[in-house]
């Protein structure tokens, strides 16, 4: 009987411990709420010299008494601050003066995304968006990366197809392929500006009627252009994909058919 008693005693102890653990776990879930602030893209890639939008919004769709603070890691002052129904830029870091904007009409729906104008190399880094409101709040970190990229324009002369892309950074690689994705022998030249932006010119011999793929890529951005040669005309379709480190992988397709093709992609 004493053995049975010991078994029952220790069984009760184990049962009590299990129940206590379940209660503690339940209470931790009940009183620990996840951050109600999210971003649709926590690792965006911005095109140098153009505007970009840093996404930040409340999980709940409506909010009142909204306060927003944008900060950048390692930088004194704020990137942008909004409270009491208006922008408060008294402590704004000089790097961002005149280059940031929140859309006050969107704050009522919990959208505190930041428009950053004319992106610079120095804008790259980690940003924190903090929101407080009547419906809750929280923070989200966003790692902004910067690059320069343009889709190529194509010209045809003496059975040579030339692709020219005016703006790339970091320095890209260029690959020509046929429709079967076999690598063709092309010739590529780079020129670099004082601010280290690369201009790309690449050529490949072609047939009068055929299709060619020009792939321009670095570790952040890939541009893929399909150029179809028909007599003296060139039609093309271009798209960009961004580094898989971005939480929002984007492909943008552009299609134009003319004798002379100009494709410019603006990331806003």
BATORLUM-851782 format. One line per field, with one value per residue (C-alpha): x, y, z. Coordinates in nm, 3 decimals, m for minus. Each point is the difference from the previous one (the first is absolute). Layout:
BEGIN
x: [X; ...]
y: [Y; ...]
z: [Z; ...]
END
This chain:
BEGIN
x: [0.000; 0.288; 0.130; m0.343; m0.023; 0.336; m0.109; m0.322; 0.188; 0.256; m0.266; m0.191; 0.318; 0.063; m0.363; 0.015; 0.321; m0.157; m0.314; 0.210; 0.204; m0.319; m0.136; 0.326; 0.004; m0.363; 0.067; 0.307; m0.210; m0.281; 0.218; 0.274; m0.135; 0.199; 0.089; m0.297; 0.236; 0.103; 0.180; m0.076; 0.374; 0.261; 0.298; m0.083; 0.244; m0.018; 0.119; 0.257; m0.125; m0.364; m0.270; m0.080; m0.273; 0.086; m0.305; m0.136; m0.357; m0.220; m0.153; m0.337; m0.158; m0.124; 0.174; m0.025; 0.250; 0.279; 0.365; 0.280; 0.378; 0.246; 0.363; 0.319; 0.249; 0.326; m0.141; m0.087; m0.337; m0.303; m0.067; m0.361; m0.238; m0.375; m0.211; m0.294; m0.135; 0.306; 0.361; 0.253; 0.336; 0.182; 0.241; 0.025; 0.348; 0.133; 0.054; m0.377; m0.113; m0.238; 0.021; m0.259; m0.378; m0.279; m0.350; m0.212; m0.327; 0.118; 0.079; m0.370; 0.023; 0.319; 0.236; 0.320; 0.216; 0.282; 0.075; 0.374; 0.091; 0.310; 0.165; 0.373; 0.270; 0.000; m0.368; 0.085; m0.041; m0.247; m0.310; m0.249; m0.364; m0.184; m0.376; m0.223; m0.375; m0.335; m0.004; 0.344; 0.344; 0.348; 0.315; 0.143; 0.357; 0.067; 0.340; 0.028; 0.251; 0.097; 0.090; m0.009; m0.169; m0.160; m0.134; 0.213; m0.093; 0.075; 0.134; 0.077; 0.273; 0.185; m0.135; 0.127; m0.247; 0.105; m0.148; 0.067; m0.093; 0.092; m0.003; 0.113; 0.146; 0.164; 0.188; m0.201; 0.077; m0.152; m0.097; m0.151; m0.206; m0.205; m0.363; 0.135; 0.200; 0.333; 0.266; 0.106; 0.330; m0.064; 0.227; m0.061; 0.154; m0.050; 0.052; m0.023; m0.105; 0.170; m0.271; 0.079; m0.313; 0.067; m0.118; m0.025; 0.037; m0.009; m0.014; m0.068; m0.006; m0.352; m0.205; m0.256; m0.288; 0.061; m0.049; 0.270; 0.008; 0.214; 0.045; 0.154; 0.047; 0.178; m0.060; m0.309; m0.181; m0.044; m0.123; m0.110; m0.081; m0.124; 0.077; m0.157; 0.166; m0.227; 0.172; 0.104; m0.239; 0.057; m0.281; 0.071; m0.142; 0.190; m0.050; 0.185; 0.028; 0.149; 0.219; m0.178; 0.107; m0.287; m0.322; m0.190; 0.142; m0.113; m0.001; m0.091; m0.069; 0.027; m0.095; 0.040; 0.028; 0.154; 0.291; 0.199; m0.071; 0.030; m0.083; 0.029; m0.118; m0.073; m0.030; m0.218]
y: [0.000; 0.232; m0.045; 0.078; 0.302; 0.132; m0.048; 0.193; 0.276; 0.055; m0.023; 0.279; 0.211; m0.047; 0.083; 0.319; 0.108; m0.061; 0.195; 0.287; 0.010; 0.012; 0.286; 0.197; m0.055; 0.112; 0.314; 0.084; m0.015; 0.198; 0.287; 0.006; 0.152; m0.006; 0.333; 0.146; 0.184; m0.165; 0.074; m0.147; 0.007; m0.006; m0.004; 0.234; 0.099; 0.364; 0.140; 0.275; 0.346; m0.108; 0.001; m0.308; m0.094; m0.167; m0.204; 0.016; m0.048; m0.107; m0.344; 0.155; 0.200; 0.300; 0.205; 0.333; 0.204; m0.134; 0.083; m0.114; 0.012; m0.106; m0.043; m0.126; m0.215; 0.179; 0.344; 0.273; 0.169; m0.139; m0.075; 0.114; 0.055; 0.051; 0.071; 0.212; 0.002; 0.157; m0.059; 0.072; 0.044; 0.207; m0.286; m0.127; m0.100; 0.239; m0.290; m0.028; 0.363; 0.065; m0.364; m0.182; m0.006; m0.185; m0.007; 0.142; m0.100; m0.364; m0.002; m0.043; m0.343; m0.083; 0.062; 0.173; m0.077; 0.247; 0.155; 0.059; 0.226; m0.013; m0.297; 0.027; m0.256; 0.136; m0.089; m0.370; m0.157; m0.118; 0.205; m0.040; 0.101; 0.047; 0.054; 0.065; 0.052; m0.057; m0.344; m0.106; 0.027; m0.141; 0.017; m0.156; 0.006; 0.057; m0.049; 0.230; m0.093; 0.229; m0.077; 0.162; m0.173; 0.074; m0.225; 0.008; 0.172; m0.187; 0.108; m0.207; 0.079; m0.219; m0.322; 0.101; 0.046; 0.253; 0.023; 0.317; 0.045; 0.339; m0.065; m0.302; m0.047; m0.215; m0.089; m0.265; m0.296; m0.030; m0.326; m0.052; m0.314; m0.146; m0.118; m0.341; 0.186; m0.092; 0.261; 0.214; 0.176; 0.368; 0.295; 0.230; 0.333; 0.207; 0.366; 0.131; 0.343; 0.186; m0.128; m0.359; m0.056; m0.230; 0.045; m0.327; m0.054; m0.354; m0.137; m0.335; m0.101; m0.097; m0.142; 0.211; m0.193; m0.148; 0.050; 0.080; 0.029; 0.262; m0.061; 0.276; m0.085; 0.070; m0.137; 0.218; 0.036; m0.206; 0.151; m0.244; 0.136; m0.204; 0.176; m0.126; 0.110; 0.022; 0.165; 0.345; 0.005; m0.115; m0.082; m0.083; m0.103; 0.080; m0.082; 0.039; m0.238; 0.098; m0.189; m0.283; 0.161; 0.239; m0.115; 0.125; m0.139; 0.217; m0.059; 0.290; m0.057; 0.264; m0.061; 0.233; m0.070; 0.272; 0.049; 0.164; m0.127; 0.202; m0.174; 0.192; m0.147; 0.234; m0.148; 0.220]
z: [0.000; 0.077; m0.357; m0.141; 0.226; m0.123; m0.361; 0.063; 0.187; m0.275; m0.267; 0.173; 0.018; m0.373; m0.078; 0.208; m0.177; m0.343; 0.093; 0.137; m0.322; m0.209; 0.212; m0.031; m0.377; m0.029; 0.202; m0.209; m0.316; 0.162; 0.120; m0.267; m0.321; m0.324; m0.154; m0.187; m0.239; m0.325; m0.327; m0.342; m0.075; 0.275; m0.242; m0.288; m0.275; m0.105; m0.330; 0.059; m0.092; 0.003; 0.267; 0.207; 0.246; 0.331; 0.098; 0.356; 0.115; 0.289; m0.020; 0.088; m0.281; 0.198; 0.267; 0.181; 0.198; m0.216; 0.075; m0.233; 0.036; m0.267; 0.109; m0.166; 0.187; 0.080; m0.082; 0.248; m0.018; m0.177; m0.362; 0.040; 0.288; 0.006; 0.309; 0.110; m0.353; m0.167; m0.098; 0.275; m0.174; 0.260; 0.072; m0.358; m0.112; m0.266; m0.245; m0.044; 0.000; m0.290; m0.114; 0.212; 0.007; 0.179; m0.145; 0.281; m0.169; 0.002; 0.372; 0.081; m0.165; 0.192; m0.293; 0.119; m0.304; m0.062; m0.338; m0.036; m0.293; m0.221; 0.169; 0.074; 0.084; 0.357; 0.041; 0.009; 0.342; 0.262; 0.074; 0.284; m0.038; 0.330; 0.018; 0.299; m0.028; 0.165; m0.164; 0.125; m0.149; m0.026; m0.210; m0.313; m0.135; m0.370; m0.164; m0.300; m0.270; m0.287; m0.359; m0.342; m0.292; m0.335; m0.272; m0.318; m0.323; m0.322; m0.339; m0.308; m0.253; m0.250; 0.155; 0.344; 0.286; 0.263; 0.349; 0.199; 0.367; 0.141; 0.375; 0.204; 0.348; 0.124; m0.319; m0.185; m0.221; m0.348; m0.169; m0.346; m0.068; m0.281; 0.054; 0.111; 0.269; m0.156; 0.074; m0.296; m0.051; 0.071; 0.065; 0.298; 0.097; 0.314; 0.076; 0.354; 0.125; 0.288; 0.237; m0.108; m0.208; m0.295; m0.357; m0.192; m0.374; m0.134; m0.354; m0.166; m0.370; m0.110; m0.285; m0.183; 0.160; 0.344; 0.375; 0.255; 0.377; 0.176; 0.372; 0.215; 0.367; 0.325; 0.349; 0.050; m0.331; m0.317; m0.326; m0.270; m0.347; m0.294; m0.329; m0.323; m0.323; m0.305; m0.295; 0.122; 0.297; 0.356; 0.242; 0.360; 0.334; 0.322; 0.365; 0.329; 0.291; 0.332; 0.245; 0.177; 0.328; m0.063; 0.164; m0.301; m0.325; m0.287; m0.373; m0.222; m0.368; m0.268; m0.362; m0.297; m0.373; m0.215; m0.235; 0.280; 0.352; 0.318; 0.329; 0.326; 0.329; 0.288; 0.350; 0.212]
END
